[in-house]
Amino acid sequence: MTTESADAHRSARVPPPSAVPRPAAAVRPPRGPGRETLPPPRPGRGVRRRTVAPLLAVDGLATAATALLVLGPGTAPAALGLLLAGLLLLHSHAGLYRPGPAPRTLNDLPTLLGRSAVCWCAAAAVLAAVRPGQALPPALLVGAVAVHTALGCGGRAAVHRARRAAARRRPRATLIVGTGPAARQLAAVLHTHPEYGMRPVGVVTPPSLPSAGADAPSSTAGSDTPPGPAGPPLPRLGSAQDITRAVIQHTVRDVVFTLPPYGDPHTTALLRRFIAQGSAVWLAGAAAAREGRTPHADTDHLRGFACRLLDTAPPRHGGGSKRLLDLTLAASGLVVTAPVLLGCALAVRLAVGPGVLFRQERIGRGGRSFTLLKFRTWQPCDEHEAATRWSLADESRMSRVGQLLRRTSLDELPQLWNVLRGEMSLVGPRPERPFFVERFLGTCPDYGARLRMPAGMTGLAQVHGLRGDTSVEDRVRFDNLYIDSWSLRQDLLILLRTVASVVRLEGR
């Protein structure tokens, strides 16, 4: 757990302004480099869904046809369903439903053969155990594997052929993220090879790159592809307005990164922006190589550029399981700590007078404001000071009771009520005041992305020592890492580490 107003920044402290900040209701949901206004996201992942559904149908038909040929028309539906489910799981694990930009069936043949052999051997073993008289002879088992593989390959070949033909007729509008020769060469490849189904309409240069300066600030500053056989010149898009205009005008469906998408905050913000829009994100060239996966020489490439589809499934932000954990532990915590809460309230009343609870507007998920509760540990001069001043642990106006509450983190216990109300979670990014949220949205590119999840009483940044007057950039990096890799197990571990830090009196 962290301290009251514990989201400070040592290296870039914000001096108190001369005017009262805008009220919390005026704080808009985060925009920043990765959250500018875009058209509403399309439902689902359209490109991948259209690719996967035919492959699933082909595998299902091949399995059903083979079972009828080998086992006869009296095959039990339950047995057929188990066989099909096992096969689809194996194919999914092998990546057969994540085809590259121009897949070839011959490259899938070894994988299809191996998975078919595993499934049919398992089915034969189960059949021999349940009905010994109907055990499959070895020759029939080999024939089943061969027929199943042949039908699967034939169906997949038809799907891939139809997909390439459709790609040539109606290539999808594509943006290329990068700069230099790699982006220009990739644009030329996509223009001259329509079978990949991508039609480049612009080159996006992240503002953090040197070439994103005066020579390429917008679509009017020049182009990255010379006219001629390689294709028409492409506009260079450097600003949020240019990117938004291109997405709307061309209905962009694919984005290809030629540089690592997590190389710097601006590039990461662009990646999150396109993911939120529902675009299929591809990594090509150095970007694909640096992501730690060796591409297949025959499949995952764009005319020699290593290429793979980035998994853009939305991160699991908890949903029902996280909320159930919050309700269970927060309710139990309020009951168990009721005597402690009563004692703290009495001590604060005797030490600082009326006003036991400290109420302050904070910003939670999606930029929405809520009233955060704490035990009062010091008395600000006025509302302006409370809203704009960093409150540190060595505050001279803090009473001894307040120092003790801070040291033990007991001042945070009333936030269990915020958790029960659904305004906060037990684990998540720490909430901050509206004034500082607006400041950090303008200075920290990834700050807005941390508001994708409800604010928490503790978080991954806090258990790594980022409490009090520490770097905002470091906390933002930990917060976004927590959101992108959320799991219930991680929440439980963070809670255990928080309890350990409280026992060691690490609160500030």
N, C-alpha and C positions, 0 to 999 in steps of 0.2 A: 504494500500500500504506500501511497505517496503522501506528500504533505500538502497543506492548503496552498494553492497557487504554485504547485511544484513544477510547472512547465516553464522554466526560465531558460535563458540562453546566455552562457557566460561570455562567449566570444562576440556577441552582438546584442548587448542589452538595449532595450528600447526605453528611452527616457520618457518620463511622464509627460503627456501632451498638455498643451495649454487649455484644451477644451475637453468637455465631457464627451466620451465616445458615443457613437450611435447606440441606441438600445438594441438588445439582443434580437428583437424581431426583425431588425433591419439587415441582419447578416444573411446574405444569400447562400444557398448551397454552394459547395466548393466548385470553382471553375479551374483556375490555374492553367498551366500549359497543356494539361491532358483532359480538361473538362469543358472546353468551349462548346457553345451551342451547336448541336448536330441534329439531323433528322432523327425521328424516333427509331430506336433499334428494331430491326426486323425480327420477327419471332423465330427462335431457334437458329441453327446453323444451316442455312439453306443449301450452301454448296455441298457440305459434307453429307447432309441428309439425302440429297438427290443421288449422291454417289454410293452411299452405303445401302440404301433400301433395295436396289436391284441385286446387289451382291448377296444380301441376306436371302432374298427370294431364290436366287440361283442355288445357293447352298442348301436351302430347305428342299427345293424340288429334287436336287441330285440325291440327297439323303433318302427322301421318301421313295424315289424311283428305285434306288439300289436295294432298299429294304424289301420292297415288293418283289423284286426279281430274285433276291437271295432267300428271303424268309417266307415268301409266299403271301397271297392276299389275306391270310388269316393273322397277319402280324398285329399284335396288341397295340392299340394307340398309346398306352403308357410306355411301352418299350421303345416305340418310335420317337416319342417325345423326349425320353431320356437320351437316346442316341443323338438326336438333333441338338438338344441343349448342350451336351458335352462337346459336340463338334463346333458349335458356334462359340463356345467359351475358348476352346483351343485356338480357333482362328482369330478371335479377337485378341487373345494374348500374344499371338504371333504377329500382329499388326496387319493382317490381311484386309481389314476394313479401314485402313488408313493409307490408301494408295497414293503414290507420288503424282506429279503433274502429268506424266504420260506413262502409265503402268503397262507392262507387258505380261501376258499370262505365262509365258515360258519361264519367267523369273520366279513365279509363284509355284511352279510345279513341284520342286523338292519339298516345300513346306506343306502343300496340299497332300502330297503322297504320305509324308510322315504323320500328319494329323489324322488322315483317314485310317492308316494302319493302326494307330493307337486306339482310335474309337472302335474299330471293328474287332480288334483283339480283346478289348475290354468287354464288348458285347458278346463275343463268343465265349469268354470265360464265365460270364454271368449266366448265359443260356445253358452251358454245360453243367453248372452247379444247380440250377433250378430244374431243368429238364434234361437229364443225362441222355435220354433217348433221342433228343433232337440236336445234339452237339454238332457244330459245323465241322466238316472234314477240312484238312489243311488246304486242299485244292480249291474248295469253294470259298474259303476265307481269303485266299490270295485273289481269286476272281472278284470277290466283293470289293476288295481294296482297289483293284485295277479299274473296275467299272465306276466306282464312286469317284475316283480321281479323274477319270476321263470325262465323266459328266460334269464335274465341277469345273474343270479346265475349259471345256467347251462353252459352258454358260458364261464363265468369266470373260472368255475371249469375245463373245458377242457383246457383253456389257461394255468392255473397254473399247471395242470398235465403234459402237454407237456413241460412246462418250467423246471419242476423238472427232468423229464426224460432226457432232453437235458443237464441239469447241471450235472447229474451223468455221462453221456457219455463224455462230454467235459468241465470239470471244467476250469475256467479261472485262469490264473496265478495271484497270489495275494501277495502283500507285507504287512507285519504287522509292524506298527510304534509303538514302545514302548519298554519296558524292564521289566525284573523281571518275577515273576510267571504269571502275567496276560497275557503277550505276549506268554509265553510258553504254557499255558493252552488253549488259543484261537487257537494257531497253531495246537494243538492236536485235538481240536474239529473239525476244518475245515478238517483235514486229515481223521478223522474217520467218518465224515458225509458229503459225497460228494453231498447230495441233496441241500446243500447251494450253490453249484456251484463255490466254491473258492478253489484253490489249492495253499497253502502257499509255496513260493519259497525263502523267506528270511525275516529277521527281521531287520528293520531299527531303529537304535538308534540315536536320535538327539545328536549332539556334546555337547549340554549344560547339558546333564544328567550325573551324576557321573559315571555310568557304561559305558559311551562312552569313557573311558580313555584307559589305557594300556591294559586292559583285553579284550576289544572288539573294536579295531580300525578298523577292516576290515573283509572281508569275510574269511581271513586265520587265524583269531585270535581264532576261536572256533565256537561253535554253541549254539543255544538257545533251541533246542529240542533234547532230547536224543533219540537214536535209540530204536526200539522196537515197540510195538503195536501202540504207539502214532504217529509214522511216522519217516521218516529219519531225521537226524540232519539238521537244517536250518542254512545257513550262516548268520552271523551278519554283517550288512552293516553299516559302520560308515562314510565313505568318499564319496564325490561326484562321484568319479570314480567308486566305487563299486556299487553305486545305478544306475548309467548310464549303467554299464555293465549288471546288472541284468535286467533292463527294456528292453534293446535291446535283450539280450539272450533269455528271457522267454516271451517276448511280454506281459508285465504286463498290466492287464486290470482293476484290483481293488486294492485299498489300504485301509487297516483297521487301524484306529487310536485307540489305547487303552489308550491314554492319551489326555488331552484337546488340540486341534490343535492350540489354541491361547494362550497357557500357557507361551510361551517365544518366542523371535524373531526367534530362530533357528527352532523351531517346526512350526511356522507360515510360514517361508520361505520354509520348506519342503511341507507344504500344498499347497502353491501357485505353487510350482514346479509341483506337481502331477496334480493339476487342469489344468495348462497350457498344460500338456501332454495329457489331455483328459481322464484320469482315473476316474472311479467311486470311490468316497471317502465315506467310511462308518465310523461311530463312534460306538465303542463297549465298553461295560463295563463302567468304570468311565467316559470316554469321552462322551458317550451318556447321562449319568445321569446328568453331569454338564452343558449340553447345554440347560437345562431348559425345557425339554419335557419328560413327564412321558410315558414310553413305555407301549404298550399293552401286557398283560401277555401271550396272545396266538400267537401274530404275530411278533412283533418287537424284536426278540431275536435270538441269535445263541447258541442254546443248553444251555439256561440260562443266556447268556451274553446279557444284554440290547443292542439293535443295531438299528440304523436307518441310512438311506441314507442322506448324507449331500447334500444340494442344491448347486451344483457347477456351476450353470448358470453364465456366465461371467457377471461381474458387468456392469451396464449401464454407459458408460463413456461419454455420451452426444450425440455424433454423430452429426446429422444434427441440432437438436434443440439447442444444446450448441453453435454450430458454427453460427447459425442464430442469437442467442442472442449476441454473440461477435461482429458480423458484424454490427448489428443494433446499439448497444450501443457505439461501438468504433467509427463508422462513425459520429454518433450524437455528441459524446464527442469531436471529433476533430473540428467539426463545432462550437459548443457552446464555446469551450475553445480557439478558435483561437486568440482572443485578449490577453488572458492570456499567451498563448504560445509565442506570439510576444513580450509581455512585459518581460517575463522571459528571452527570448533570448537576448534582448537588455541589460538587467541588467547583465547577465553573460558576455556578450561581454565587457561591460565597467569595470567589476570587475576583470576578469581573462584574458582578451585579446582574441586573436583568438582561435578558437576551442570551439564553443558554445556547441556542442554535444559531449558527452562522449560515445565512441563505445567500446564494450568489448565482447569477445567471451564467450558465455554461453552454457550450455548443456540443451537441451529440451527433448521432448518425444523420447523414444527409444535410448537415448544417442547421438542424432544428435545435432550438434553445430549450432548456429546462432549468429548474431551480435545484441546485446541488445543496445538500445538507451536510454540515459538519458541526462539531462542537466548537464554540468560539474560543480561540486561543489568544487573540489580541483585538484591540478595539481601534479600527481606522478612524481617521478624523471625519470623513464624510464618504458618501457613495462614490464620488469621483476617485478618491484615493483607493477605495476597495476594488474599483473596476480597472484601474490602470497601473497599480504599483505591484512589483514583485514582492511577495511576502516571504522573507527568508527565515531560516530557523534561529538566527541570532538577533531577531528583531528586539530592539531595546525595550519596547513597550509591552513585551510579552511577559505575562505573569509566570510564576514558578509552576503553577498548575498547567498553564498553557505549554510551557517547555516540556513538562512531563508527558502531556498528551501527545505532543509532537514526537517526542523521542520514542514512545511506545506505539505510535500510530493509532492510538485509541480515538483520536479526533475524527477518524474516518468512519467509525462504526455506524453513525446515522445514515450513511450512504446505502446501507442494506435496505432501507426503505425505498430509496431511488431504484434499487434493483428490483424490488417487489413490484413497483409501479411500472416497470418496463422502460424506464428512462435511461437506465444503465445496465451493464452486465457486470458479473464478478471479474471477468478478464476481458481486456480490450484496451484500446488507446486511451490514455488519460484525457479527460475533457479540459478545455481551456476557455477563458473568457472571450466574449465577442470581439473586443478590441484587438487582442493579440492574435486571434484566429485570422482576422482580416490582414493584419501585418504579415503574418507568416505565409498566408496564401500568395502574397505578392513577392516574397523573398525566397521561399523554399519551393521548388518546382513540384515536389511530390507530397506537399503537406495536405492538399485537398484529398488525395487518394486514401489517407488514413481515416477519413470520415465515412468510409464505406461500411463500417461496422459500429454497433453501439459502443459508446464510451465505457470504460471499465474502472473498477476500483483499483485494480492492479493490472500489470501487463508485462509483456516480454522485455520491453525497455527497462522497466523498473527493477525486475529481478536481475538485470545485468548492470545494476548500479547507476542507471541514468535517472537519478532523482535530483530534486532541487535545482541548483543553478548550473545546469549542464547543457550540452549542445542540442539545439532543436533538430539539426540535420541528423545527428546520431539517433535521436528518439524516433524521428520519422522513418528512418531506414528500418529500425527494429519493428515499429508498428506495422509497416507495410509487409515486412517479412512474415509477421505473425498472421496477418489477414490472408496473405496468399497461400500459406501453408497450414491453415487452421485444421485442428483436429481436437476431438474431445480429450484425448490422451494429453495433448499439449496443454489444454486448459487445466487439467488436474495437476500436472507437473508444475505449472506456474503458480497455482494456488499453494502447493506444498512448499515451494521455494519462498513464496511470500511469507508463509507462516514461520519458516526458519529465519528469515530476515527480521521479522517482528520479535522473535524470541531473542535474537542477538542484538536487539535495540539499535537497528540500523536506520530507523526512521529519521527524516530530517524535515 
